[in-house]
Amino acid sequence: MTADNSIFVGNKPFMNYVTAVVMQFTTKHAKEVILKGRGKFISRAVDVAEVACKRFLEGEIIVKGITIDSEGFQNNEGKDVRVSIIEIVLARKE
Amino acid sequence: MTADNSIFVGNKPFMNYVTAVVMQFTTKHAKEVILKGRGKFISRAVDVAEVACKRFLEGEIIVKGITIDSEGFQNNEGKDVRVSIIEIVLARKE
């Protein structure tokens, strides 16, 4: 599993991420793709996974696993804050 | 597993949900608690799970499983829309 198969979901247009997932599985023949989202983009990462699995690659890929975590960092004001993270592993159906 | 152990995360103050999780495991002696979130509240459900597991009940509970799904409904304008859902199962550590 190389970093190439990870897609970090942010504030680009929604379909960019769905297309990226579809491309990984089709033209790049990936076996797995990891969708990553932080903070408010967690909801969006889930939306991308759902649209990819249920609409574009229905019957071809599945949600293999989901993990959540959180990491601490200092914000602009030097205050310690924590942000949640999600990783959704999509895999080609056997 | 009864419906009593499910907590639906919405737009109430954040700590209400964390407190609800803690109460379920402490005063109500629940073995499992299911956090549910829809749409933009998915990120919040993950935040609640992380704060409960890493801060309030550290070492006592774990994230046992996470599932995502989506459901279709008609919005106010009668248009079919889909919304993503997350369910996070928290369980007492054995």
N, CA and C atoms of all chains as a GROMACS GRO file, in nm:
protein
  564
    1MET      N    1   0.085  -0.121   0.000
    1MET     CA    2   0.000   0.000   0.000
    1MET      C    3   0.088   0.125   0.000
    2THR      N    4   0.093   0.194  -0.108
    2THR     CA    5   0.174   0.316  -0.114
    2THR      C    6   0.086   0.438  -0.087
    3ALA      N    7   0.152   0.549  -0.059
    3ALA     CA    8   0.080   0.673  -0.029
    3ALA      C    9  -0.004   0.718  -0.150
    4ASP      N   10   0.030   0.667  -0.268
    4ASP     CA   11  -0.042   0.705  -0.390
    4ASP      C   12  -0.190   0.668  -0.382
    5ASN      N   13  -0.221   0.566  -0.302
    5ASN     CA   14  -0.360   0.522  -0.294
    5ASN      C   15  -0.442   0.598  -0.190
    6SER      N   16  -0.381   0.697  -0.125
    6SER     CA   17  -0.454   0.776  -0.027
    6SER      C   18  -0.509   0.903  -0.091
    7ILE      N   19  -0.632   0.932  -0.058
    7ILE     CA   20  -0.695   1.055  -0.108
    7ILE      C   21  -0.739   1.136   0.012
    8PHE      N   22  -0.685   1.257   0.023
    8PHE     CA   23  -0.716   1.343   0.136
    8PHE      C   24  -0.833   1.433   0.097
    9VAL      N   25  -0.946   1.417   0.165
    9VAL     CA   26  -1.066   1.493   0.129
    9VAL      C   27  -1.064   1.630   0.196
   10GLY      N   28  -1.074   1.735   0.115
   10GLY     CA   29  -1.074   1.872   0.166
   10GLY      C   30  -1.185   1.952   0.102
   11ASN      N   31  -1.157   2.079   0.071
   11ASN     CA   32  -1.265   2.164   0.020
   11ASN      C   33  -1.268   2.187  -0.131
   12LYS      N   34  -1.203   2.097  -0.205
   12LYS     CA   35  -1.217   2.103  -0.352
   12LYS      C   36  -1.359   2.057  -0.388
   13PRO      N   37  -1.401   2.080  -0.514
   13PRO     CA   38  -1.536   2.034  -0.552
   13PRO      C   39  -1.554   1.885  -0.523
   14PHE      N   40  -1.671   1.852  -0.469
   14PHE     CA   41  -1.700   1.716  -0.425
   14PHE      C   42  -1.665   1.608  -0.528
   15MET      N   43  -1.704   1.631  -0.652
   15MET     CA   44  -1.685   1.527  -0.753
   15MET      C   45  -1.538   1.502  -0.786
   16ASN      N   46  -1.451   1.597  -0.756
   16ASN     CA   47  -1.307   1.572  -0.774
   16ASN      C   48  -1.264   1.448  -0.697
   17TYR      N   49  -1.316   1.435  -0.575
   17TYR     CA   50  -1.275   1.324  -0.490
   17TYR      C   51  -1.336   1.192  -0.536
   18VAL      N   52  -1.462   1.199  -0.579
   18VAL     CA   53  -1.528   1.078  -0.629
   18VAL      C   54  -1.454   1.030  -0.755
   19THR      N   55  -1.423   1.123  -0.842
   19THR     CA   56  -1.352   1.090  -0.965
   19THR      C   57  -1.215   1.030  -0.933
   20ALA      N   58  -1.148   1.086  -0.834
   20ALA     CA   59  -1.016   1.036  -0.795
   20ALA      C   60  -1.026   0.890  -0.750
   21VAL      N   61  -1.130   0.857  -0.673
   21VAL     CA   62  -1.150   0.719  -0.627
   21VAL      C   63  -1.175   0.627  -0.747
   22VAL      N   64  -1.265   0.670  -0.834
   22VAL     CA   65  -1.301   0.588  -0.950
   22VAL      C   66  -1.178   0.564  -1.038
   23MET      N   67  -1.100   0.670  -1.060
   23MET     CA   68  -0.978   0.659  -1.141
   23MET      C   69  -0.880   0.559  -1.082
   24GLN      N   70  -0.860   0.565  -0.949
   24GLN     CA   71  -0.767   0.474  -0.883
   24GLN      C   72  -0.806   0.328  -0.911
   25PHE      N   73  -0.938   0.301  -0.902
   25PHE     CA   74  -0.982   0.162  -0.919
   25PHE      C   75  -0.988   0.120  -1.065
   26THR      N   76  -1.014   0.214  -1.154
   26THR     CA   77  -1.031   0.176  -1.295
   26THR      C   78  -0.899   0.189  -1.371
   27THR      N   79  -0.858   0.311  -1.402
   27THR     CA   80  -0.739   0.326  -1.485
   27THR      C   81  -0.610   0.286  -1.414
   28LYS      N   82  -0.606   0.302  -1.279
   28LYS     CA   83  -0.482   0.267  -1.209
   28LYS      C   84  -0.485   0.129  -1.145
   29HIS      N   85  -0.597   0.059  -1.159
   29HIS     CA   86  -0.611  -0.079  -1.110
   29HIS      C   87  -0.572  -0.099  -0.964
   30ALA      N   88  -0.600  -0.001  -0.880
   30ALA     CA   89  -0.569  -0.013  -0.738
   30ALA      C   90  -0.657  -0.122  -0.676
   31LYS      N   91  -0.599  -0.192  -0.576
   31LYS     CA   92  -0.678  -0.292  -0.503
   31LYS      C   93  -0.749  -0.226  -0.386
   32GLU      N   94  -0.685  -0.124  -0.332
   32GLU     CA   95  -0.741  -0.050  -0.219
   32GLU      C   96  -0.719   0.098  -0.238
   33VAL      N   97  -0.812   0.177  -0.186
   33VAL     CA   98  -0.795   0.322  -0.184
   33VAL      C   99  -0.833   0.368  -0.043
   34ILE      N  100  -0.749   0.454   0.014
   34ILE     CA  101  -0.780   0.505   0.148
   34ILE      C  102  -0.825   0.650   0.140
   35LEU      N  103  -0.948   0.674   0.186
   35LEU     CA  104  -1.000   0.811   0.193
   35LEU      C  105  -0.971   0.864   0.332
   36LYS      N  106  -0.911   0.983   0.338
   36LYS     CA  107  -0.880   1.043   0.468
   36LYS      C  108  -0.949   1.177   0.482
   37GLY      N  109  -1.001   1.202   0.600
   37GLY     CA  110  -1.066   1.331   0.626
   37GLY      C  111  -1.035   1.376   0.766
   38ARG      N  112  -1.022   1.507   0.783
   38ARG     CA  113  -0.996   1.564   0.916
   38ARG      C  114  -1.105   1.664   0.951
   39GLY      N  115  -1.139   1.671   1.081
   39GLY     CA  116  -1.234   1.773   1.128
   39GLY      C  117  -1.364   1.770   1.052
   40LYS      N  118  -1.408   1.887   1.004
   40LYS     CA  119  -1.537   1.894   0.937
   40LYS      C  120  -1.541   1.818   0.805
   41PHE      N  121  -1.423   1.784   0.752
   41PHE     CA  122  -1.420   1.711   0.625
   41PHE      C  123  -1.444   1.560   0.642
   42ILE      N  124  -1.459   1.517   0.767
   42ILE     CA  125  -1.491   1.376   0.793
   42ILE      C  126  -1.624   1.341   0.727
   43SER      N  127  -1.724   1.427   0.742
   43SER     CA  128  -1.856   1.402   0.682
   43SER      C  129  -1.843   1.388   0.532
   44ARG      N  130  -1.759   1.473   0.474
   44ARG     CA  131  -1.740   1.473   0.330
   44ARG      C  132  -1.670   1.346   0.282
   45ALA      N  133  -1.575   1.299   0.360
   45ALA     CA  134  -1.504   1.175   0.325
   45ALA      C  135  -1.605   1.059   0.321
   46VAL      N  136  -1.699   1.059   0.418
   46VAL     CA  137  -1.802   0.954   0.421
   46VAL      C  138  -1.893   0.967   0.298
   47ASP      N  139  -1.930   1.091   0.264
   47ASP     CA  140  -2.012   1.113   0.144
   47ASP      C  141  -1.942   1.060   0.018
   48VAL      N  142  -1.813   1.088   0.006
   48VAL     CA  143  -1.737   1.042  -0.111
   48VAL      C  144  -1.739   0.889  -0.117
   49ALA      N  145  -1.715   0.825  -0.001
   49ALA     CA  146  -1.715   0.678   0.003
   49ALA      C  147  -1.850   0.622  -0.039
   50GLU      N  148  -1.957   0.682   0.012
   50GLU     CA  149  -2.092   0.634  -0.019
   50GLU      C  150  -2.126   0.650  -0.167
   51VAL      N  151  -2.093   0.765  -0.221
   51VAL     CA  152  -2.124   0.790  -0.363
   51VAL      C  153  -2.041   0.698  -0.453
   52ALA      N  154  -1.914   0.678  -0.416
   52ALA     CA  155  -1.828   0.589  -0.497
   52ALA      C  156  -1.879   0.445  -0.492
   53CYS      N  157  -1.913   0.399  -0.371
   53CYS     CA  158  -1.956   0.259  -0.352
   53CYS      C  159  -2.096   0.231  -0.406
   54LYS      N  160  -2.188   0.325  -0.387
   54LYS     CA  161  -2.328   0.298  -0.418
   54LYS      C  162  -2.370   0.346  -0.556
   55ARG      N  163  -2.296   0.441  -0.613
   55ARG     CA  164  -2.338   0.493  -0.742
   55ARG      C  165  -2.239   0.459  -0.853
   56PHE      N  166  -2.114   0.498  -0.836
   56PHE     CA  167  -2.020   0.485  -0.948
   56PHE      C  168  -1.958   0.347  -0.964
   57LEU      N  169  -1.928   0.283  -0.851
   57LEU     CA  170  -1.862   0.152  -0.860
   57LEU      C  171  -1.945   0.047  -0.787
   58GLU      N  172  -2.075   0.059  -0.800
   58GLU     CA  173  -2.165  -0.031  -0.728
   58GLU      C  174  -2.136  -0.177  -0.762
   59GLY      N  175  -2.123  -0.261  -0.660
   59GLY     CA  176  -2.096  -0.402  -0.683
   59GLY      C  177  -1.951  -0.432  -0.711
   60GLU      N  178  -1.869  -0.329  -0.729
   60GLU     CA  179  -1.728  -0.352  -0.761
   60GLU      C  180  -1.637  -0.327  -0.642
   61ILE      N  181  -1.676  -0.231  -0.558
   61ILE     CA  182  -1.592  -0.204  -0.441
   61ILE      C  183  -1.676  -0.207  -0.314
   62ILE      N  184  -1.606  -0.228  -0.202
   62ILE     CA  185  -1.673  -0.230  -0.072
   62ILE      C  186  -1.594  -0.144   0.028
   63VAL      N  187  -1.662  -0.108   0.136
   63VAL     CA  188  -1.593  -0.043   0.248
   63VAL      C  189  -1.530  -0.155   0.330
   64LYS      N  190  -1.398  -0.165   0.326
   64LYS     CA  191  -1.328  -0.275   0.391
   64LYS      C  192  -1.306  -0.248   0.540
   65GLY      N  193  -1.286  -0.123   0.572
   65GLY     CA  194  -1.262  -0.090   0.712
   65GLY      C  195  -1.264   0.060   0.734
   66ILE      N  196  -1.297   0.098   0.856
   66ILE     CA  197  -1.300   0.240   0.891
   66ILE      C  198  -1.231   0.256   1.026
   67THR      N  199  -1.141   0.352   1.035
   67THR     CA  200  -1.081   0.382   1.165
   67THR      C  201  -1.094   0.531   1.194
   68ILE      N  202  -1.107   0.562   1.322
   68ILE     CA  203  -1.106   0.703   1.363
   68ILE      C  204  -0.994   0.722   1.462
   69ASP      N  205  -0.946   0.845   1.467
   69ASP     CA  206  -0.837   0.879   1.558
   69ASP      C  207  -0.844   1.030   1.579
   70SER      N  208  -0.753   1.082   1.659
   70SER     CA  209  -0.746   1.228   1.672
   70SER      C  210  -0.602   1.266   1.696
   71GLU      N  211  -0.568   1.388   1.655
   71GLU     CA  212  -0.431   1.433   1.677
   71GLU      C  213  -0.432   1.574   1.732
   72GLY      N  214  -0.335   1.603   1.818
   72GLY     CA  215  -0.326   1.735   1.878
   72GLY      C  216  -0.232   1.824   1.800
   73PHE      N  217  -0.261   1.951   1.794
   73PHE     CA  218  -0.168   2.047   1.735
   73PHE      C  219  -0.195   2.184   1.796
   74GLN      N  220  -0.106   2.281   1.767
   74GLN     CA  221  -0.129   2.416   1.818
   74GLN      C  222  -0.193   2.500   1.710
   75ASN      N  223  -0.298   2.570   1.748
   75ASN     CA  224  -0.364   2.657   1.648
   75ASN      C  225  -0.289   2.790   1.636
   76ASN      N  226  -0.341   2.880   1.554
   76ASN     CA  227  -0.273   3.008   1.528
   76ASN      C  228  -0.247   3.089   1.654
   77GLU      N  229  -0.331   3.070   1.754
   77GLU     CA  230  -0.314   3.145   1.879
   77GLU      C  231  -0.226   3.069   1.979
   78GLY      N  232  -0.164   2.959   1.934
   78GLY     CA  233  -0.074   2.884   2.021
   78GLY      C  234  -0.147   2.796   2.122
   79LYS      N  235  -0.277   2.778   2.100
   79LYS     CA  236  -0.356   2.697   2.192
   79LYS      C  237  -0.356   2.551   2.144
   80ASP      N  238  -0.348   2.458   2.240
   80ASP     CA  239  -0.352   2.316   2.202
   80ASP      C  240  -0.494   2.275   2.166
   81VAL      N  241  -0.511   2.223   2.048
   81VAL     CA  242  -0.643   2.175   2.007
   81VAL      C  243  -0.630   2.034   1.952
   82ARG      N  244  -0.739   1.961   1.955
   82ARG     CA  245  -0.741   1.826   1.900
   82ARG      C  246  -0.834   1.824   1.780
   83VAL      N  247  -0.798   1.747   1.680
   83VAL     CA  248  -0.886   1.733   1.564
   83VAL      C  249  -0.903   1.584   1.536
   84SER      N  250  -1.025   1.545   1.503
   84SER     CA  251  -1.054   1.405   1.474
   84SER      C  252  -1.019   1.374   1.328
   85ILE      N  253  -0.990   1.248   1.306
   85ILE     CA  254  -0.948   1.201   1.173
   85ILE      C  255  -1.024   1.073   1.140
   86ILE      N  256  -1.060   1.056   1.014
   86ILE     CA  257  -1.120   0.928   0.974
   86ILE      C  258  -1.039   0.871   0.858
   87GLU      N  259  -1.027   0.741   0.854
   87GLU     CA  260  -0.967   0.674   0.738
   87GLU      C  261  -1.063   0.565   0.694
   88ILE      N  262  -1.103   0.574   0.570
   88ILE     CA  263  -1.198   0.477   0.514
   88ILE      C  264  -1.125   0.398   0.406
   89VAL      N  265  -1.112   0.267   0.428
   89VAL     CA  266  -1.043   0.183   0.330
   89VAL      C  267  -1.147   0.122   0.236
   90LEU      N  268  -1.136   0.158   0.110
   90LEU     CA  269  -1.222   0.100   0.006
   90LEU      C  270  -1.142  -0.008  -0.065
   91ALA      N  271  -1.207  -0.120  -0.093
   91ALA     CA  272  -1.134  -0.228  -0.159
   91ALA      C  273  -1.217  -0.290  -0.271
   92ARG      N  274  -1.146  -0.337  -0.371
   92ARG     CA  275  -1.210  -0.407  -0.481
   92ARG      C  276  -1.272  -0.535  -0.428
   93LYS      N  277  -1.395  -0.562  -0.470
   93LYS     CA  278  -1.464  -0.683  -0.427
   93LYS      C  279  -1.393  -0.804  -0.485
   94GLU      N  280  -1.375  -0.906  -0.401
   94GLU     CA  281  -1.302  -1.026  -0.447
   94GLU      C  282  -1.387  -1.102  -0.548
   95MET      N  283  -2.920  -0.550   2.289
   95MET     CA  284  -2.895  -0.408   2.256
   95MET      C  285  -3.029  -0.337   2.234
   96THR      N  286  -3.064  -0.249   2.326
   96THR     CA  287  -3.190  -0.176   2.308
   96THR      C  288  -3.162  -0.038   2.250
   97ALA      N  289  -3.267   0.026   2.203
   97ALA     CA  290  -3.255   0.158   2.143
   97ALA      C  291  -3.206   0.261   2.246
   98ASP      N  292  -3.220   0.228   2.374
   98ASP     CA  293  -3.175   0.319   2.480
   98ASP      C  294  -3.026   0.348   2.474
   99ASN      N  295  -2.953   0.252   2.418
   99ASN     CA  296  -2.808   0.270   2.413
   99ASN      C  297  -2.762   0.350   2.292
  100SER      N  298  -2.856   0.397   2.209
  100SER     CA  299  -2.819   0.476   2.093
  100SER      C  300  -2.826   0.625   2.125
  101ILE      N  301  -2.725   0.697   2.081
  101ILE     CA  302  -2.724   0.842   2.101
  101ILE      C  303  -2.712   0.906   1.964
  102PHE      N  304  -2.811   0.988   1.931
  102PHE     CA  305  -2.815   1.052   1.801
  102PHE      C  306  -2.750   1.191   1.812
  103VAL      N  307  -2.639   1.210   1.745
  103VAL     CA  308  -2.566   1.337   1.758
  103VAL      C  309  -2.623   1.442   1.662
  104GLY      N  310  -2.662   1.555   1.720
  104GLY     CA  311  -2.719   1.665   1.641
  104GLY      C  312  -2.657   1.796   1.681
  105ASN      N  313  -2.738   1.903   1.687
  105ASN     CA  314  -2.679   2.035   1.714
  105ASN      C  315  -2.693   2.088   1.856
  106LYS      N  316  -2.717   1.997   1.950
  106LYS     CA  317  -2.713   2.039   2.091
  106LYS      C  318  -2.568   2.068   2.130
  107PRO      N  319  -2.545   2.131   2.246
  107PRO     CA  320  -2.406   2.157   2.286
  107PRO      C  321  -2.324   2.029   2.288
  108PHE      N  322  -2.202   2.039   2.238
  108PHE     CA  323  -2.115   1.923   2.221
  108PHE      C  324  -2.105   1.834   2.345
  109MET      N  325  -2.086   1.898   2.462
  109MET     CA  326  -2.064   1.820   2.583
  109MET      C  327  -2.187   1.741   2.627
  110ASN      N  328  -2.304   1.779   2.583
  110ASN     CA  329  -2.424   1.699   2.612
  110ASN      C  330  -2.406   1.555   2.565
  111TYR      N  331  -2.349   1.541   2.448
  111TYR     CA  332  -2.335   1.407   2.389
  111TYR      C  333  -2.225   1.328   2.460
  112VAL      N  334  -2.116   1.397   2.493
  112VAL     CA  335  -2.008   1.329   2.564
  112VAL      C  336  -2.060   1.282   2.700
  113THR      N  337  -2.132   1.370   2.768
  113THR     CA  338  -2.188   1.336   2.898
  113THR      C  339  -2.284   1.218   2.886
  114ALA      N  340  -2.364   1.218   2.782
  114ALA     CA  341  -2.460   1.108   2.761
  114ALA      C  342  -2.386   0.975   2.746
  115VAL      N  343  -2.274   0.974   2.673
  115VAL     CA  344  -2.195   0.851   2.656
  115VAL      C  345  -2.139   0.807   2.791
  116VAL      N  346  -2.080   0.902   2.863
  116VAL     CA  347  -2.019   0.870   2.992
  116VAL      C  348  -2.125   0.815   3.088
  117MET      N  349  -2.242   0.879   3.093
  117MET     CA  350  -2.352   0.834   3.180
  117MET      C  351  -2.394   0.692   3.147
  118GLN      N  352  -2.406   0.661   3.018
  118GLN     CA  353  -2.447   0.527   2.976
  118GLN      C  354  -2.351   0.421   3.032
  119PHE      N  355  -2.221   0.450   3.022
  119PHE     CA  356  -2.123   0.351   3.066
  119PHE      C  357  -2.107   0.348   3.217
  120THR      N  358  -2.127   0.462   3.284
  120THR     CA  359  -2.104   0.466   3.428
  120THR      C  360  -2.233   0.437   3.505
  121THR      N  361  -2.323   0.533   3.512
  121THR     CA  362  -2.441   0.513   3.596
  121THR      C  363  -2.537   0.407   3.541
  122LYS      N  364  -2.540   0.389   3.408
  122LYS     CA  365  -2.634   0.290   3.351
  122LYS      C  366  -2.568   0.157   3.318
  123HIS      N  367  -2.437   0.148   3.341
  123HIS     CA  368  -2.363   0.022   3.323
  123HIS      C  369  -2.383  -0.043   3.186
  124ALA      N  370  -2.396   0.037   3.084
  124ALA     CA  371  -2.413  -0.018   2.949
  124ALA      C  372  -2.285  -0.089   2.906
  125LYS      N  373  -2.302  -0.196   2.827
  125LYS     CA  374  -2.185  -0.265   2.772
  125LYS      C  375  -2.141  -0.203   2.639
  126GLU      N  376  -2.244  -0.150   2.571
  126GLU     CA  377  -2.217  -0.086   2.442
  126GLU      C  378  -2.301   0.040   2.428
  127VAL      N  379  -2.248   0.137   2.357
  127VAL     CA  380  -2.324   0.258   2.326
  127VAL      C  381  -2.303   0.284   2.177
  128ILE      N  382  -2.411   0.314   2.106
  128ILE     CA  383  -2.398   0.343   1.964
  128ILE      C  384  -2.419   0.491   1.938
  129LEU      N  385  -2.317   0.555   1.882
  129LEU     CA  386  -2.328   0.695   1.844
  129LEU      C  387  -2.371   0.700   1.698
  130LYS      N  388  -2.476   0.778   1.671
  130LYS     CA  389  -2.522   0.787   1.533
  130LYS      C  390  -2.518   0.932   1.487
  131GLY      N  391  -2.476   0.952   1.364
  131GLY     CA  392  -2.472   1.088   1.309
  131GLY      C  393  -2.510   1.084   1.162
  132ARG      N  394  -2.576   1.190   1.119
  132ARG     CA  395  -2.620   1.202   0.978
  132ARG      C  396  -2.562   1.328   0.918
  133GLY      N  397  -2.530   1.322   0.790
  133GLY     CA  398  -2.486   1.442   0.717
  133GLY      C  399  -2.371   1.513   0.786
  134LYS      N  400  -2.386   1.644   0.804
  134LYS     CA  401  -2.274   1.720   0.862
  134LYS      C  402  -2.245   1.682   1.006
  135PHE      N  403  -2.338   1.613   1.072
  135PHE     CA  404  -2.316   1.575   1.211
  135PHE      C  405  -2.228   1.450   1.225
  136ILE      N  406  -2.190   1.392   1.112
  136ILE     CA  407  -2.099   1.276   1.115
  136ILE      C  408  -1.966   1.315   1.181
  137SER      N  409  -1.912   1.431   1.141
  137SER     CA  410  -1.785   1.477   1.199
  137SER      C  411  -1.798   1.491   1.350
  138ARG      N  412  -1.913   1.543   1.392
  138ARG     CA  413  -1.937   1.565   1.533
  138ARG      C  414  -1.948   1.433   1.611
  139ALA      N  415  -2.012   1.334   1.550
  139ALA     CA  416  -2.024   1.203   1.614
  139ALA      C  417  -1.884   1.144   1.637
  140VAL      N  418  -1.795   1.163   1.538
  140VAL     CA  419  -1.657   1.115   1.552
  140VAL      C  420  -1.587   1.191   1.665
  141ASP      N  421  -1.607   1.323   1.671
  141ASP     CA  422  -1.548   1.403   1.779
  141ASP      C  423  -1.595   1.353   1.915
  142VAL      N  424  -1.724   1.325   1.928
  142VAL     CA  425  -1.779   1.277   2.055
  142VAL      C  426  -1.712   1.145   2.093
  143ALA      N  427  -1.700   1.055   1.996
  143ALA     CA  428  -1.638   0.925   2.022
  143ALA      C  429  -1.493   0.942   2.068
  144GLU      N  430  -1.420   1.029   2.001
  144GLU     CA  431  -1.280   1.051   2.035
  144GLU      C  432  -1.263   1.111   2.175
  145VAL      N  433  -1.344   1.210   2.207
  145VAL     CA  434  -1.334   1.275   2.339
  145VAL      C  435  -1.374   1.178   2.449
  146ALA      N  436  -1.478   1.099   2.425
  146ALA     CA  437  -1.522   1.001   2.525
  146ALA      C  438  -1.414   0.895   2.547
  147CYS      N  439  -1.356   0.843   2.439
  147CYS     CA  440  -1.257   0.735   2.450
  147CYS      C  441  -1.122   0.782   2.500
  148LYS      N  442  -1.078   0.899   2.457
  148LYS     CA  443  -0.941   0.940   2.488
  148LYS      C  444  -0.931   1.030   2.610
  149ARG      N  445  -1.041   1.095   2.648
  149ARG     CA  446  -1.031   1.186   2.760
  149ARG      C  447  -1.111   1.139   2.881
  150PHE      N  448  -1.241   1.114   2.862
  150PHE     CA  449  -1.326   1.087   2.977
  150PHE      C  450  -1.325   0.942   3.024
  151LEU      N  451  -1.316   0.849   2.930
  151LEU     CA  452  -1.320   0.708   2.969
  151LEU      C  453  -1.197   0.635   2.914
  152GLU      N  454  -1.085   0.705   2.921
  152GLU     CA  455  -0.960   0.650   2.867
  152GLU      C  456  -0.927   0.517   2.932
  153GLY      N  457  -0.899   0.417   2.851
  153GLY     CA  458  -0.864   0.286   2.903
  153GLY      C  459  -0.984   0.201   2.944
  154GLU      N  460  -1.101   0.262   2.945
  154GLU     CA  461  -1.221   0.188   2.987
  154GLU      C  462  -1.308   0.145   2.869
  155ILE      N  463  -1.310   0.227   2.765
  155ILE     CA  464  -1.392   0.191   2.648
  155ILE      C  465  -1.308   0.198   2.520
  156ILE      N  466  -1.356   0.127   2.420
  156ILE     CA  467  -1.288   0.125   2.291
  156ILE      C  468  -1.390   0.146   2.179
  157VAL      N  469  -1.340   0.182   2.062
  157VAL     CA  470  -1.425   0.187   1.944
  157VAL      C  471  -1.430   0.044   1.890
  158LYS      N  472  -1.546  -0.019   1.903
  158LYS     CA  473  -1.558  -0.160   1.864
  158LYS      C  474  -1.583  -0.177   1.714
  159GLY      N  475  -1.655  -0.083   1.658
  159GLY     CA  476  -1.683  -0.094   1.515
  159GLY      C  477  -1.744   0.033   1.462
  160ILE      N  478  -1.723   0.056   1.333
  160ILE     CA  479  -1.779   0.175   1.268
  160ILE      C  480  -1.842   0.132   1.137
  161THR      N  481  -1.964   0.174   1.112
  161THR     CA  482  -2.023   0.146   0.982
  161THR      C  483  -2.074   0.276   0.921
  162ILE      N  484  -2.070   0.281   0.788
  162ILE     CA  485  -2.130   0.395   0.720
  162ILE      C  486  -2.235   0.344   0.624
  163ASP      N  487  -2.331   0.430   0.597
  163ASP     CA  488  -2.440   0.394   0.507
  163ASP      C  489  -2.497   0.525   0.453
  164SER      N  490  -2.598   0.516   0.369
  164SER     CA  491  -2.666   0.638   0.325
  164SER      C  492  -2.811   0.605   0.302
  165GLU      N  493  -2.896   0.705   0.319
  165GLU     CA  494  -3.037   0.682   0.293
  165GLU      C  495  -3.092   0.796   0.209
  166GLY      N  496  -3.190   0.762   0.125
  166GLY     CA  497  -3.251   0.862   0.040
  166GLY      C  498  -3.379   0.914   0.101
  167PHE      N  499  -3.408   1.040   0.081
  167PHE     CA  500  -3.537   1.096   0.123
  167PHE      C  501  -3.568   1.214   0.033
  168GLN      N  502  -3.690   1.266   0.045
  168GLN     CA  503  -3.726   1.383  -0.036
  168GLN      C  504  -3.709   1.508   0.049
  169ASN      N  505  -3.641   1.607  -0.006
  169ASN     CA  506  -3.625   1.732   0.069
  169ASN      C  507  -3.751   1.819   0.056
  170ASN      N  508  -3.746   1.939   0.113
  170ASN     CA  509  -3.864   2.029   0.116
  170ASN      C  510  -3.918   2.061  -0.023
  171GLU      N  511  -3.828   2.058  -0.122
  171GLU     CA  512  -3.871   2.089  -0.259
  171GLU      C  513  -3.914   1.964  -0.336
  172GLY      N  514  -3.923   1.851  -0.265
  172GLY     CA  515  -3.967   1.727  -0.329
  172GLY      C  516  -3.860   1.659  -0.412
  173LYS      N  517  -3.737   1.706  -0.397
  173LYS     CA  518  -3.626   1.650  -0.473
  173LYS      C  519  -3.565   1.533  -0.395
  174ASP      N  520  -3.527   1.426  -0.466
  174ASP     CA  521  -3.464   1.312  -0.400
  174ASP      C  522  -3.320   1.346  -0.364
  175VAL      N  523  -3.288   1.333  -0.237
  175VAL     CA  524  -3.150   1.356  -0.195
  175VAL      C  525  -3.104   1.237  -0.113
  176ARG      N  526  -2.973   1.220  -0.106
  176ARG     CA  527  -2.916   1.114  -0.023
  176ARG      C  528  -2.837   1.178   0.089
  177VAL      N  529  -2.842   1.116   0.204
  177VAL     CA  530  -2.762   1.165   0.316
  177VAL      C  531  -2.684   1.046   0.373
  178SER      N  532  -2.559   1.074   0.408
  178SER     CA  533  -2.474   0.969   0.466
  178SER      C  534  -2.498   0.957   0.615
  179ILE      N  535  -2.471   0.838   0.667
  179ILE     CA  536  -2.494   0.806   0.807
  179ILE      C  537  -2.370   0.735   0.862
  180ILE      N  538  -2.338   0.761   0.987
  180ILE     CA  539  -2.231   0.684   1.051
  180ILE      C  540  -2.286   0.624   1.180
  181GLU      N  541  -2.242   0.504   1.212
  181GLU     CA  542  -2.272   0.445   1.341
  181GLU      C  543  -2.141   0.399   1.403
  182ILE      N  544  -2.115   0.451   1.521
  182ILE     CA  545  -1.990   0.418   1.591
  182ILE      C  546  -2.028   0.341   1.717
  183VAL      N  547  -1.984   0.215   1.724
  183VAL     CA  548  -2.014   0.132   1.841
  183VAL      C  549  -1.899   0.143   1.941
  184LEU      N  550  -1.931   0.196   2.057
  184LEU     CA  551  -1.833   0.204   2.166
  184LEU      C  552  -1.862   0.090   2.262
  185ALA      N  553  -1.759   0.025   2.311
  185ALA     CA  554  -1.782  -0.087   2.402
  185ALA      C  555  -1.686  -0.082   2.519
  186ARG      N  556  -1.734  -0.132   2.630
  186ARG     CA  557  -1.652  -0.142   2.749
  186ARG      C  558  -1.537  -0.239   2.721
  187LYS      N  559  -1.418  -0.201   2.762
  187LYS     CA  560  -1.301  -0.287   2.744
  187LYS      C  561  -1.317  -0.412   2.828
  188GLU      N  562  -1.285  -0.526   2.769
  188GLU     CA  563  -1.301  -0.653   2.843
  188GLU      C  564  -1.197  -0.665   2.955
   0.00000   0.00000   0.00000
